[in-house]
Amino acid sequence: MMETYYYQQMSRHEQAAYHAMKTGFTALSPGFSVPRLENRELSDIFFRLRLDCPEIFYVTGFSYRFAPGAENVELLPEYLFDKAKIKDHQKAMASRVEKLARPAKNMTALEKERYIHDFICQNVRYDKLKKPYSHEIIGPLGQGVGVCEGIAKSVKILCDALGLWCIIAISEANPEQGIKYRHAWNILKLDGQYVHLDATFDNSLGHDGVVRYDYFNLDDKRLFRDHQPVIYPVPACASGDHFYYREAKLSFTKVEDVVKRAQMAIRKDLPFVFHWRGGPFTREVLVQLVQALEEAAQKRNRHAAVSFNRPQAVLQIYFPTELPGEATEEEANEGELYTEE
C-alpha cells in the first residue's frame, strides 16, 4: 500500500504534471513533456511528488525549456547518478526494504510502527555533513546516516511496504525563533486515528542503548509544543490514545508512583524513562521529582542523574554510584531539510 496523499490534494492540472513527472523519472528519461505551469508550481509539485514516492530518490532537481505559447514544457531532470548506477541503487534499495519489512509482516499495526521507529533509532545516525543522499532513503537505509527528510522518507517507504497508512509532514522554518530550516516527520493512521511520529527527534534523544519514544504517536497539541506549523495541510491528529508512554504505563500523575517505578529500575540496574502528566511540568515539579528520585536512589547507595525533555515532559534517569551534576535539559534535533528562499 502506497499512500499518495499529496497527489490527492492537487487540482486536475497539477495531477497531470505530477503524473508526467513520475512517469518520466521512473523511465529515467533525460527529458520529457509536462503541462506548462509556473516554475514555482512545477517545483512544488516535484517536491510533493517526492514526499509521496520516496522510491524516487535519484532526482535532485530539474530545469525546463519551452517555446512561446506552448501548452507544455520540456522538463530536464537532474539525476543524482548515471542511469546504470541508479538501476543498481534501485535494486539494492528494493532488496533492502523487502528484507527489513519481512520480519514485521505478521505484526499488528502498532508493532510494525514501533519496529520501524526502533530500526531508525538503533541503526541511523544524524548526518552532520548533510550529504545529498542523506535527504533520500539511500542515506538511512543504505549508509546508516540521514537528516530529517531522509529519515521521514525511510519511515514512509517501510510503512508502505508493511501496509501502514503514512505520509510525510513538513514544517516551516522560523528564523525569528532561531529555526533556520524546515523539518520533516510522519503522520500515521492507526485504528482510524491520525498520529504524529517524529523518529528524527527520538533518534536525537536516545543514547547509551536507550530508545526514546517522546515523539511516538502524539496528538497535535503535544507535537506542536516544539514543532512549527506545517506548510501543506495534513489530517488533524486529535487523539493521544496511542501515545507510547501512556500505553506502556510509563505516564504518571503522582510523585509516589514515579518513585515506585524508579525503585524497580534501581533494583534491576536499568535506566528509567517516564512521562509526567500530573499538571504543568514546571521548575517546581522538576525539583520535586529530582529530590524524590535522589532519595529513592540513595536507599540503594546510588544517585539519580536526571535529564529531561521540557516540551514533552519526559524524564530519563540513570542511577550511578557517583554523585551527578544538576538535572540537564535535553533538546531534540530539528535536522535540516531546505533553507528558505
Rosetta silent file (secondary structure, phi, psi, omega in degrees, C-alpha in Angstrom):
SEQUENCE: MMETYYYQQMSRHEQAAYHAMKTGFTALSPGFSVPRLENRELSDIFFRLRLDCPEIFYVTGFSYRFAPGAENVELLPEYLFDKAKIKDHQKAMASRVEKLARPAKNMTALEKERYIHDFICQNVRYDKLKKPYSHEIIGPLGQGVGVCEGIAKSVKILCDALGLWCIIAISEANPEQGIKYRHAWNILKLDGQYVHLDATFDNSLGHDGVVRYDYFNLDDKRLFRDHQPVIYPVPACASGDHFYYREAKLSFTKVEDVVKRAQMAIRKDLPFVFHWRGGPFTREVLVQLVQALEEAAQKRNRHAAVSFNRPQAVLQIYFPTELPGEATEEEANEGELYTEE
SCORE:     score description
SCORE:     0.000 S_00000001
   1 L     0.000  123.763  176.264    0.000    0.000    0.000 S_00000001
   2 L  -120.305  119.585 -178.697    1.432    3.357   -1.014 S_00000001
   3 L   -86.090  112.949  177.420   -0.386    6.456    0.190 S_00000001
   4 L   -98.890   63.810 -172.982   -0.220    9.223   -2.452 S_00000001
   5 H   -60.307  -46.205 -174.337   -1.726   11.817   -0.134 S_00000001
   6 H   -70.698  -31.700  174.744   -0.312   14.936   -1.774 S_00000001
   7 H   -59.263  -41.497 -175.952   -1.435   13.820   -5.250 S_00000001
   8 H   -69.812  -17.491  179.895   -4.989   13.603   -3.937 S_00000001
   9 L   -90.021   -3.611 -173.492   -4.862   17.215   -2.728 S_00000001
  10 L   -90.300  160.143  172.253   -3.961   18.596   -6.162 S_00000001
  11 L   -72.268  166.832 -179.357   -6.064   20.105   -8.925 S_00000001
  12 H   -60.971  -39.594 -179.827   -6.554   18.071  -12.103 S_00000001
  13 H   -65.383  -41.699  177.476   -3.979   20.192  -13.950 S_00000001
  14 H   -65.343  -39.922  178.840   -1.431   19.700  -11.151 S_00000001
  15 H   -61.397  -36.985  178.824   -2.157   15.970  -11.109 S_00000001
  16 H   -63.562  -40.740  177.818   -1.389   15.788  -14.833 S_00000001
  17 H   -67.548  -42.056  177.962    2.027   17.397  -14.218 S_00000001
  18 H   -57.375  -49.400 -178.303    2.640   15.098  -11.217 S_00000001
  19 H   -63.090  -41.859  179.204    1.810   12.021  -13.302 S_00000001
  20 H   -63.845  -41.582  177.373    4.037   13.166  -16.197 S_00000001
  21 H   -62.923  -48.302 -177.741    6.939   13.760  -13.807 S_00000001
  22 H   -60.037  -42.639  179.726    6.514   10.399  -12.097 S_00000001
  23 H   -64.180  -45.105 -179.033    6.373    8.590  -15.448 S_00000001
  24 H   -66.495  -43.096  179.397    9.434   10.421  -16.798 S_00000001
  25 H   -65.371  -41.978 -178.749   11.515    9.960  -13.661 S_00000001
  26 H   -63.103  -35.199  178.272   10.616    6.265  -13.426 S_00000001
  27 L   -80.004   -3.610 -177.093   11.726    5.786  -17.043 S_00000001
  28 L    56.446   36.683 -177.754   14.976    7.661  -16.237 S_00000001
  29 L   -71.473  140.117  176.967   14.253    9.854  -19.237 S_00000001
  30 L   -72.196  -18.411  178.423   16.731   12.662  -19.994 S_00000001
  31 L  -169.606  146.511 -178.680   13.797   14.918  -20.903 S_00000001
  32 E  -158.775  162.691 -175.686   10.022   14.708  -21.217 S_00000001
  33 E   -84.931  137.249  179.222    6.907   16.820  -21.739 S_00000001
  34 E  -136.785  141.722  176.395    4.970   18.244  -18.776 S_00000001
  35 E   -52.346  138.496 -175.131    1.907   20.555  -18.745 S_00000001
  36 L   -73.317  125.202  175.072    3.079   24.142  -18.583 S_00000001
  37 L  -137.723  170.787  175.487    2.855   25.753  -15.150 S_00000001
  38 L   -64.473  153.500 -178.393    4.781   28.490  -13.393 S_00000001
  39 H   -54.675  -43.662 -178.151    8.260   27.500  -12.235 S_00000001
  40 H   -65.859  -35.700  177.917    7.266   27.681   -8.564 S_00000001
  41 H   -66.424  -43.246  178.081    4.212   25.487   -9.220 S_00000001
  42 H   -63.322  -40.745  178.611    6.323   22.864  -11.003 S_00000001
  43 H   -63.602  -38.539  179.743    8.867   22.953   -8.154 S_00000001
  44 H   -67.611  -41.563  178.003    6.088   22.500   -5.619 S_00000001
  45 H   -64.659  -42.771  177.530    4.625   19.519   -7.499 S_00000001
  46 H   -57.816  -44.647 -179.237    8.116   18.000   -7.781 S_00000001
  47 H   -62.892  -47.205 -177.793    8.609   18.432   -4.034 S_00000001
  48 H   -70.868  -33.075  175.298    5.259   16.854   -3.110 S_00000001
  49 H   -57.312  -42.883 -176.590    5.727   14.001   -5.605 S_00000001
  50 H   -78.125  -14.530  169.131    8.903   13.003   -3.800 S_00000001
  51 H   -76.080  -38.534  177.656    7.126   13.112   -0.437 S_00000001
  52 H   -70.764  -33.892 -169.143    4.542   10.674   -1.819 S_00000001
  53 L  -126.631   77.984 -179.276    7.140    8.493   -3.583 S_00000001
  54 L   -63.260  -15.447  178.359   10.385    8.079   -1.582 S_00000001
  55 L   -69.409  -15.541  174.338   11.473    5.439   -4.099 S_00000001
  56 L   -89.549   72.454 -174.534   12.239    8.349   -6.482 S_00000001
  57 L   -94.889   -3.478 -167.084   15.438    9.076   -4.574 S_00000001
  58 L  -106.201    6.873  178.284   17.662    9.699   -7.571 S_00000001
  59 E  -112.304  122.169 -176.234   16.296   13.046   -8.860 S_00000001
  60 E  -100.596  -17.040 -178.698   17.734   16.145   -7.215 S_00000001
  61 E   174.818 -167.074  179.262   16.066   18.854   -9.303 S_00000001
  62 E  -161.149  161.527  165.714   15.230   19.912  -12.822 S_00000001
  63 E  -124.628  173.556  177.782   15.395   22.643  -15.418 S_00000001
  64 E  -154.524  162.936  177.606   12.976   23.134  -18.303 S_00000001
  65 E  -142.155  155.044 -178.916   12.557   24.837  -21.643 S_00000001
  66 L  -157.990  158.109  175.768    9.573   25.775  -23.756 S_00000001
  67 L   -90.724  145.411  178.644    8.532   27.576  -26.878 S_00000001
  68 L   -53.288  131.463  177.718    6.480   30.788  -26.526 S_00000001
  69 L    82.278   -3.871 -178.933    2.778   29.978  -26.373 S_00000001
  70 L   -70.334  146.513  178.640    3.360   26.219  -25.937 S_00000001
  71 L   -81.324  -21.121 -179.646    0.961   24.302  -23.680 S_00000001
  72 E  -121.058  162.324  171.566    3.736   22.017  -22.439 S_00000001
  73 E  -119.010  157.277  172.877    7.326   22.425  -21.299 S_00000001
  74 E   -95.810  116.035 -178.062   10.214   20.031  -21.736 S_00000001
  75 E   -92.698  132.249 -176.855   11.405   19.071  -18.274 S_00000001
  76 E  -116.589  100.580 -176.085   15.078   18.110  -17.935 S_00000001
  77 E   -67.324  151.530  170.701   15.752   16.136  -14.735 S_00000001
  78 E  -107.818  109.984 -175.819   18.951   16.390  -12.726 S_00000001
  79 E   -92.501  145.458 -178.460   19.847   12.855  -11.672 S_00000001
  80 L   -70.415  -32.098  179.958   21.996   12.023   -8.651 S_00000001
  81 L  -135.786  174.014  172.953   23.820    9.237  -10.539 S_00000001
  82 L   -75.594  168.337 -171.235   24.162    7.935  -14.077 S_00000001
  83 H   -57.294  -45.573 -178.391   21.500    5.566  -15.411 S_00000001
  84 H   -63.666  -40.995 -179.201   23.377    2.312  -14.701 S_00000001
  85 H   -69.950  -36.153  176.204   24.203    3.358  -11.141 S_00000001
  86 H   -59.481  -45.129 -179.124   20.602    4.424  -10.497 S_00000001
  87 H   -63.787  -37.149  176.584   19.393    0.955  -11.540 S_00000001
  88 H   -64.089  -44.736  179.085   21.941   -0.663   -9.220 S_00000001
  89 H   -65.084  -38.182  178.601   20.784    1.541   -6.341 S_00000001
  90 H   -61.056  -44.926  178.480   17.123    0.805   -7.128 S_00000001
  91 H   -62.738  -43.609 -179.512   17.743   -2.939   -6.923 S_00000001
  92 H   -64.105  -41.845 -179.547   19.695   -2.537   -3.697 S_00000001
  93 H   -68.859  -41.448  178.184   17.015   -0.341   -2.117 S_00000001
  94 H   -61.247  -42.459  178.964   14.148   -2.647   -3.158 S_00000001
  95 H   -66.183  -41.352 -179.603   16.017   -5.609   -1.685 S_00000001
  96 H   -64.209  -45.605  179.585   16.857   -3.677    1.487 S_00000001
  97 H   -63.131  -43.893 -179.409   13.255   -2.553    2.056 S_00000001
  98 H   -63.480  -41.858 -179.974   11.918   -6.068    1.432 S_00000001
  99 H   -65.156  -41.623  179.415   14.480   -7.587    3.821 S_00000001
 100 H   -68.402  -36.635 -176.995   13.716   -5.044    6.552 S_00000001
 101 H   -74.910  -28.697 -171.787    9.949   -5.455    6.174 S_00000001
 102 H   -53.221  -47.428 -177.903    9.968   -9.265    6.176 S_00000001
 103 H   -65.874  -17.446 -175.045   10.272   -9.865    9.970 S_00000001
 104 H  -102.045    1.328 -173.489    7.357   -7.468   10.654 S_00000001
 105 L   -53.672  -39.463 -174.735    4.845   -8.797    8.095 S_00000001
 106 L   -98.994   11.445  178.638    2.658  -10.560   10.688 S_00000001
 107 L   -79.638  164.287  171.682    2.843   -7.914   13.409 S_00000001
 108 L   -71.861  167.311 -179.440   -0.031   -5.675   14.462 S_00000001
 109 H   -58.623  -43.893 -178.969   -0.085   -2.122   13.073 S_00000001
 110 H   -66.425  -38.276  177.377    1.280   -0.687   16.328 S_00000001
 111 H   -65.883  -39.286  177.410    4.025   -3.326   16.469 S_00000001
 112 H   -62.188  -44.521 -179.449    5.000   -2.556   12.861 S_00000001
 113 H   -60.930  -44.809 -179.558    5.229    1.150   13.646 S_00000001
 114 H   -66.419  -37.599  177.930    7.433    0.509   16.676 S_00000001
 115 H   -58.567  -45.943  179.576    9.598   -1.899   14.680 S_00000001
 116 H   -65.914  -46.984  179.201   10.243    0.812   12.062 S_00000001
 117 H   -57.004  -47.385 -176.967   10.818    3.509   14.703 S_00000001
 118 H   -68.206  -34.474  176.488   13.268    1.322   16.627 S_00000001
 119 H   -59.815  -46.044  179.487   15.153    0.388   13.472 S_00000001
 120 H   -61.105  -48.417 -175.033   15.737    4.086   12.771 S_00000001
 121 H   -66.998  -28.574 -176.407   16.744    4.875   16.356 S_00000001
 122 H   -95.530  -15.723 -171.664   19.131    1.927   16.609 S_00000001
 123 H  -126.908   -6.509 -176.341   20.704    1.976   13.153 S_00000001
 124 L  -120.056  131.490  174.598   20.714    5.526   11.762 S_00000001
 125 E  -111.367  152.101 -177.507   22.889    8.391   12.906 S_00000001
 126 E   -69.970  134.079 -177.585   22.313   12.018   12.069 S_00000001
 127 L   -91.444   98.039 -178.652   24.474   13.233    9.191 S_00000001
 128 L   -68.515  -22.232  179.302   26.053   16.486   10.337 S_00000001
 129 L   -82.714  -16.079  175.626   27.765   16.889    6.951 S_00000001
 130 L    54.686   56.175  177.070   24.368   16.696    5.222 S_00000001
 131 L   -65.469  153.601 -178.021   25.450   14.799    2.137 S_00000001
 132 H   -53.318  -39.233 -177.067   22.942   14.820   -0.788 S_00000001
 133 H   -73.078  -13.431  178.700   21.981   11.170   -0.246 S_00000001
 134 H   -71.408  -15.106  176.135   21.133   11.863    3.402 S_00000001
 135 H   -86.062   -3.699 -175.888   17.963   13.610    2.202 S_00000001
 136 L  -123.581  171.050 -177.268   16.873   10.373    0.489 S_00000001
 137 L   -63.781  -24.566 -178.860   16.187    6.781    1.544 S_00000001
 138 H   -68.852  -18.753  175.134   19.637    5.655    0.397 S_00000001
 139 H   -70.042  -69.016 -179.795   21.155    7.611    3.296 S_00000001
 140 H   -62.145  -43.361 -173.404   19.372    5.971    6.260 S_00000001
 141 H   -83.723  -27.204 -177.875   18.655    2.612    4.595 S_00000001
 142 H  -102.292  -37.138 -174.698   21.884    2.237    2.624 S_00000001
 143 H  -111.206  -10.070 -179.307   24.530    4.186    4.543 S_00000001
 144 L    75.539   16.811  177.098   23.063    4.339    8.057 S_00000001
 145 E  -134.271  153.747  178.979   23.108    8.146    8.049 S_00000001
 146 E  -174.272  166.327  169.031   20.446   10.737    7.320 S_00000001
 147 L  -109.875  179.940 -171.630   18.804   14.052    8.055 S_00000001
 148 H   -55.993  -37.712 -178.412   15.138   14.502    8.940 S_00000001
 149 H   -65.077  -47.580  179.088   13.964   14.378    5.323 S_00000001
 150 H   -64.201  -36.355  178.804   15.764   11.114    4.571 S_00000001
 151 H   -67.897  -45.242  179.313   14.587    9.609    7.853 S_00000001
 152 H   -63.461  -38.827  177.108   10.938   10.575    7.250 S_00000001
 153 H   -66.022  -36.936  178.383   11.120    9.158    3.708 S_00000001
 154 H   -66.786  -41.683  176.175   12.627    5.931    5.077 S_00000001
 155 H   -60.025  -44.751 -178.312    9.826    5.612    7.638 S_00000001
 156 H   -63.229  -45.799 -176.042    7.263    6.131    4.869 S_00000001
 157 H   -67.057  -30.937  175.792    8.721    3.577    2.456 S_00000001
 158 H   -73.896  -38.355  174.351    8.869    0.962    5.231 S_00000001
 159 H   -62.334  -43.549  177.436    5.291    1.787    6.266 S_00000001
 160 H   -56.926  -43.995 -178.059    4.246    1.460    2.602 S_00000001
 161 H   -66.186  -26.247 -177.582    5.926   -1.969    2.455 S_00000001
 162 L  -103.679   10.616  175.131    4.089   -3.070    5.606 S_00000001
 163 L    74.737   23.199  177.999    0.665   -1.755    4.613 S_00000001
 164 L   -97.723  135.041  175.522    0.557    1.160    7.071 S_00000001
 165 L   -69.978  123.720 -175.676   -1.074    4.453    6.035 S_00000001
 166 E  -153.488  138.206  173.601    1.716    7.001    6.304 S_00000001
 167 E  -132.357  168.609  176.622    2.577   10.445    4.947 S_00000001
 168 E  -104.623  129.574  176.228    5.408   12.919    5.432 S_00000001
 169 E  -102.791  143.097  179.984    4.655   16.238    7.145 S_00000001
 170 E  -124.596  128.888  177.507    6.821   19.306    6.536 S_00000001
 171 E  -103.740  157.596 -178.278    7.014   22.281    8.878 S_00000001
 172 L   -78.764  155.678  170.405    8.046   25.821    8.020 S_00000001
 173 L   -73.893  160.597  176.968   11.254   27.484    9.113 S_00000001
 174 E  -146.444   79.319 -176.157   11.029   30.233   11.733 S_00000001
 175 H   -55.467  -30.650 -179.255   14.210   32.349   11.734 S_00000001
 176 H   -63.322  -28.273  177.845   12.790   34.636   14.431 S_00000001
 177 H  -100.107   12.402  178.757   12.851   31.678   16.827 S_00000001
 178 L    81.231   10.720  179.695   16.251   30.537   15.593 S_00000001
 179 E   -99.472  100.970 -170.822   14.770   27.768   13.417 S_00000001
 180 L   -85.462  -15.174 -169.690   16.545   28.217   10.094 S_00000001
 181 E  -129.552  155.620  169.812   15.297   25.094    8.346 S_00000001
 182 L   -69.626  160.014 -179.697   12.199   23.168    7.505 S_00000001
 183 E  -131.669  149.331 -178.539   11.660   19.901    9.365 S_00000001
 184 E  -124.484  140.100  172.884   10.146   16.569    8.269 S_00000001
 185 E  -150.641 -167.103 -175.416    8.360   13.849   10.217 S_00000001
 186 E  -123.702  154.655  168.084    5.494   11.388    9.639 S_00000001
 187 E  -121.759  130.583  178.273    1.767   11.054   10.256 S_00000001
 188 E  -116.148  160.551  174.887    0.291    7.548   10.510 S_00000001
 189 E  -114.609  116.655 -179.289   -3.264    6.298   10.689 S_00000001
 190 E  -124.788  126.047 -179.505   -3.846    3.735   13.455 S_00000001
 191 L    51.437   37.958  177.652   -7.297    2.332   14.270 S_00000001
 192 L    79.094    2.825 -178.779   -8.809    5.120   12.170 S_00000001
 193 E  -115.431  139.965  179.416   -6.967    7.831   14.127 S_00000001
 194 E   -89.145  139.103 -179.187   -4.140   10.030   12.849 S_00000001
 195 E  -140.314  153.167  176.304   -0.990   10.401   14.974 S_00000001
 196 E   -90.878  140.542  174.191    2.385   12.128   14.677 S_00000001
 197 E  -134.773  115.924  178.700    5.633   10.138   14.674 S_00000001
 198 L  -115.570   90.313 -178.517    8.959   12.010   14.679 S_00000001
 199 H   -69.239  -28.371  178.636   11.703    9.390   14.504 S_00000001
 200 H   -64.769  -46.284  179.847   14.381   12.066   13.966 S_00000001
 201 H   -63.714  -44.512  179.018   13.614   13.764   17.285 S_00000001
 202 H   -63.827  -38.593  179.154   13.510   10.440   19.155 S_00000001
 203 H   -60.676  -38.946 -177.406   16.746    9.384   17.462 S_00000001
 204 H   -71.481  -22.606 -178.207   18.461   12.543   18.666 S_00000001
 205 H   -88.712  -28.101 -176.186   17.415   11.911   22.274 S_00000001
 206 L   -75.483  140.885  174.406   18.417    8.259   22.547 S_00000001
 207 L  -160.926  164.274 -179.358   21.914    7.283   23.702 S_00000001
 208 L    54.946   37.370  175.786   23.701    4.504   25.595 S_00000001
 209 L    82.501   -0.369 -179.571   21.358    1.907   24.147 S_00000001
 210 L   -92.405  126.162  174.663   18.162    3.644   25.303 S_00000001
 211 L   -94.562  129.387 -179.011   15.452    4.115   22.655 S_00000001
 212 L  -100.664  151.269 -178.254   13.230    7.125   23.321 S_00000001
 213 L  -130.236   32.507 -177.486    9.547    7.457   22.433 S_00000001
 214 L   -64.114  -25.586 -176.391    8.895   11.105   23.290 S_00000001
 215 L  -120.259   35.246 -178.160    7.502   11.711   19.770 S_00000001
 216 E  -103.856  102.794  176.812    5.772    8.367   19.239 S_00000001
 217 E    69.487   56.242  176.706    2.078    8.867   18.424 S_00000001
 218 E   -90.540  152.921  170.024    1.493   12.413   19.592 S_00000001
 219 L   -87.645  175.410 -177.327   -1.641   14.445   19.002 S_00000001
 220 H   -57.980  -43.098 -175.364   -1.481   17.959   17.533 S_00000001
 221 H   -58.600  -44.421 -177.571   -1.481   19.677   20.920 S_00000001
 222 H   -75.527  -44.264 -175.524    1.602   17.843   22.144 S_00000001
 223 H   -60.479  -44.602 -173.789    3.503   17.743   18.852 S_00000001
 224 L   -81.784   10.776  169.066    3.230   21.462   18.164 S_00000001
 225 L   -67.291  -30.869 -179.872    4.702   22.371   21.519 S_00000001
 226 L  -138.218   23.636  172.857    8.076   22.189   19.790 S_00000001
 227 L  -123.886  148.226  178.334    7.267   21.903   16.066 S_00000001
 228 L   -81.393  162.725  178.354    6.455   24.715   13.656 S_00000001
 229 L   -61.018  151.005 -178.528    3.186   24.816   11.640 S_00000001
 230 E   -76.614  151.957 -179.535    3.059   22.620    8.525 S_00000001
 231 L   -87.967  -22.892  174.787    3.471   24.115    5.061 S_00000001
 232 L  -119.909  141.691  178.867    0.916   21.759    3.441 S_00000001
 233 L   -58.703  138.992  177.156   -2.424   20.826    5.053 S_00000001
 234 L  -132.690  162.746  178.912   -2.371   17.434    6.798 S_00000001
 235 L   -60.810  146.566  176.297   -5.060   15.460    8.659 S_00000001
 236 L   -69.163  135.681  176.300   -5.802   16.588   12.211 S_00000001
 237 L  -106.592   95.505 -170.124   -4.246   14.363   14.859 S_00000001
 238 L   -98.331  -14.304 -173.269   -6.775   14.654   17.648 S_00000001
 239 L  -110.811  136.123  173.650   -6.154   11.523   19.707 S_00000001
 240 L  -107.255   17.782 -174.990   -3.365   10.766   22.155 S_00000001
 241 L   -60.160  -32.530 -176.603   -4.679    7.278   22.924 S_00000001
 242 L   -99.150   12.638  176.428   -1.652    5.571   21.367 S_00000001
 243 L   -54.961  128.556 -168.662    0.998    7.836   22.942 S_00000001
 244 H   -54.482  -50.838 -173.022    3.784    5.410   23.786 S_00000001
 245 H   -66.103  -28.899  175.559    4.359    6.257   27.461 S_00000001
 246 H   -70.980  -45.532 -179.534    0.652    6.039   28.245 S_00000001
 247 H   -65.358  -32.654 -179.403    0.287    2.667   26.543 S_00000001
 248 L   -85.548    4.182 -178.309    3.433    1.389   28.280 S_00000001
 249 L    57.609   42.429  176.825    2.082    2.625   31.643 S_00000001
 250 L  -120.998   27.682  176.897    5.049    4.980   31.996 S_00000001
 251 E  -119.015  117.655 -169.515    2.989    8.165   32.229 S_00000001
 252 E  -119.568  150.946  177.131    2.477    9.299   35.822 S_00000001
 253 L  -114.847  -10.051 -177.543    0.410   11.872   37.679 S_00000001
 254 L  -127.719  138.519  179.771    1.769   11.249   41.205 S_00000001
 255 H   -60.027  -40.211 -178.023    5.313   11.514   42.545 S_00000001
 256 H   -62.791  -31.857  177.197    4.853    8.378   44.676 S_00000001
 257 H   -71.243  -36.004  175.530    4.044    6.342   41.559 S_00000001
 258 H   -61.571  -45.119 -178.294    7.211    7.643   39.886 S_00000001
 259 H   -62.607  -43.807  179.097    9.247    6.572   42.934 S_00000001
 260 H   -57.865  -45.578 -179.006    7.734    3.065   42.969 S_00000001
 261 H   -70.298  -34.678  177.865    8.641    2.508   39.331 S_00000001
 262 H   -63.547  -38.771  179.471   12.090    4.034   39.863 S_00000001
 263 H   -59.652  -37.961  176.503   12.773    1.566   42.668 S_00000001
 264 H   -63.091  -43.163 -179.606   12.193   -1.299   40.225 S_00000001
 265 H   -65.297  -39.629  179.179   14.671    0.239   37.777 S_00000001
 266 H   -63.308  -44.522  179.261   17.284    0.733   40.517 S_00000001
 267 H   -60.194  -37.036 -178.144   16.985   -2.915   41.610 S_00000001
 268 H   -90.269   -0.098 -179.210   17.463   -4.069   38.018 S_00000001
 269 L    56.271   48.180 -179.398   20.243   -1.521   37.393 S_00000001
 270 L  -121.311  151.154  172.325   18.378   -0.091   34.391 S_00000001
 271 L   -67.361  159.040 -175.835   17.775    3.475   33.206 S_00000001
 272 E  -129.554  122.019  177.995   14.257    4.794   33.786 S_00000001
 273 E  -120.692  132.473  179.724   12.328    6.920   31.285 S_00000001
 274 E  -150.073  165.270  178.916    8.854    8.267   32.017 S_00000001
 275 E  -111.108  136.840  178.467    6.329   10.935   31.096 S_00000001
 276 E  -101.357  122.851  175.723    4.874   13.396   33.610 S_00000001
 277 L  -130.489   28.518  178.049    1.211   14.324   33.210 S_00000001
 278 L   -93.300   51.365 -177.966    0.386   15.456   36.736 S_00000001
 279 L    98.476  179.208 -177.786   -0.172   19.064   35.715 S_00000001
 280 L   -54.979  141.158 -178.659    2.217   21.568   34.065 S_00000001
 281 L   -86.896   78.649 -176.333    5.861   20.475   34.035 S_00000001
 282 L   -88.531  171.722  176.729    7.179   23.475   35.975 S_00000001
 283 H   -61.561  -37.029 -179.938   10.566   24.012   37.586 S_00000001
 284 H   -64.151  -41.328  178.218    8.953   23.311   40.961 S_00000001
 285 H   -64.531  -42.632  178.799    7.642   19.967   39.729 S_00000001
 286 H   -59.427  -46.779  179.250   11.064   19.103   38.310 S_00000001
 287 H   -59.333  -42.986 -179.941   12.769   19.894   41.640 S_00000001
 288 H   -62.153  -44.006 -179.854   10.217   17.766   43.478 S_00000001
 289 H   -66.964  -43.384 -179.749   10.738   14.818   41.143 S_00000001
 290 H   -61.725  -43.483  179.322   14.554   15.074   41.254 S_00000001
 291 H   -62.809  -43.867 -179.351   14.539   15.143   45.076 S_00000001
 292 H   -65.642  -39.785  179.741   12.207   12.140   45.305 S_00000001
 293 H   -69.290  -38.810  178.098   14.271   10.146   42.790 S_00000001
 294 H   -64.407  -41.602  178.246   17.536   11.009   44.562 S_00000001
 295 H   -62.800  -42.660  178.836   16.104    9.867   47.916 S_00000001
 296 H   -64.081  -39.623 -178.984   14.949    6.582   46.374 S_00000001
 297 H   -68.287  -40.151 -177.427   18.365    6.045   44.782 S_00000001
 298 H   -62.835  -28.199  177.819   20.306    6.780   47.986 S_00000001
 299 L   -64.495  -18.266  177.903   18.471    3.950   49.756 S_00000001
 300 L  -114.357   21.641 -179.955   20.327    1.636   47.369 S_00000001
 301 L    59.132   37.092  176.801   23.627    3.532   47.598 S_00000001
 302 L  -126.011  177.119  174.236   23.025    5.139   44.220 S_00000001
 303 L  -128.278  168.299  179.451   22.260    8.613   42.914 S_00000001
 304 L  -110.274  112.673  174.452   19.780    9.959   40.364 S_00000001
 305 E   -98.001  111.915 -169.764   21.256   11.502   37.206 S_00000001
 306 E  -110.916  133.382  167.385   18.318   13.272   35.561 S_00000001
 307 E  -127.702  155.625 -173.814   17.872   14.691   32.079 S_00000001
 308 E  -148.619  145.981  174.297   14.565   15.993   30.744 S_00000001
 309 E  -100.950   98.865 -171.738   12.737   16.979   27.574 S_00000001
 310 L   -60.837  -49.133 -176.410   10.822   20.007   28.787 S_00000001
 311 L   -58.712  -35.932 -176.438    8.274   20.464   25.919 S_00000001
 312 L  -101.014    1.874  176.260    7.144   16.832   26.110 S_00000001
 313 L    54.070   45.391  177.149    7.585   16.442   29.904 S_00000001
 314 E  -114.011  135.506 -179.573    9.665   13.286   29.563 S_00000001
 315 E  -120.589  143.355  174.820   12.484   12.485   32.003 S_00000001
 316 E  -122.374  131.879 -175.623   15.340   10.000   31.722 S_00000001
 317 E  -127.692  130.419  167.734   17.167    8.836   34.845 S_00000001
 318 E  -106.196  159.897 -176.874   20.361    6.851   35.329 S_00000001
 319 L  -125.301   75.418 -178.865   21.400    5.595   38.750 S_00000001
 320 L   -78.954  166.336  176.253   25.197    5.939   39.078 S_00000001
 321 L   -84.407  -24.104  178.360   27.248    5.366   42.237 S_00000001
 322 L   -87.116  148.240  179.663   28.969    8.744   41.794 S_00000001
 323 L   -70.322  121.943 -178.533   27.135   11.959   42.636 S_00000001
 324 L   -84.047  176.090  174.632   25.993   13.556   39.331 S_00000001
 325 L   -81.391 -163.756 -179.707   25.605   17.223   38.494 S_00000001
 326 L   -68.932  163.277  175.799   22.311   19.072   38.195 S_00000001
 327 L   -59.002  137.591 -177.611   19.465   17.862   36.011 S_00000001
 328 E  -110.824  142.241  178.991   20.197   18.657   32.371 S_00000001
 329 E   -89.245  129.268  178.851   17.745   19.805   29.737 S_00000001
 330 L   -92.451  153.305  177.258   17.749   17.804   26.501 S_00000001
 331 L  -132.775  119.216  178.042   16.973   19.307   23.124 S_00000001
 332 L   -69.463  142.911 -178.170   15.656   17.230   20.244 S_00000001
 333 L   -80.147  135.842  173.398   17.373   17.987   16.928 S_00000001
 334 L   -67.542  -41.994 -167.597   15.438   19.676   14.166 S_00000001
 335 L    75.277  166.602 -177.279   17.598   18.271   11.404 S_00000001
 336 L  -120.984  138.369  176.401   17.819   20.218    8.166 S_00000001
 337 L  -116.233  -84.249  177.849   15.663   19.989    5.095 S_00000001
 338 L  -134.470  140.632  173.160   15.754   23.086    2.925 S_00000001
 339 E   -73.404  155.953  177.419   16.622   26.656    3.712 S_00000001
 340 L   -72.903  142.283  176.529   14.025   29.238    2.900 S_00000001
 341 L   -68.619    0.000    0.000   14.427   31.077   -0.382 S_00000001
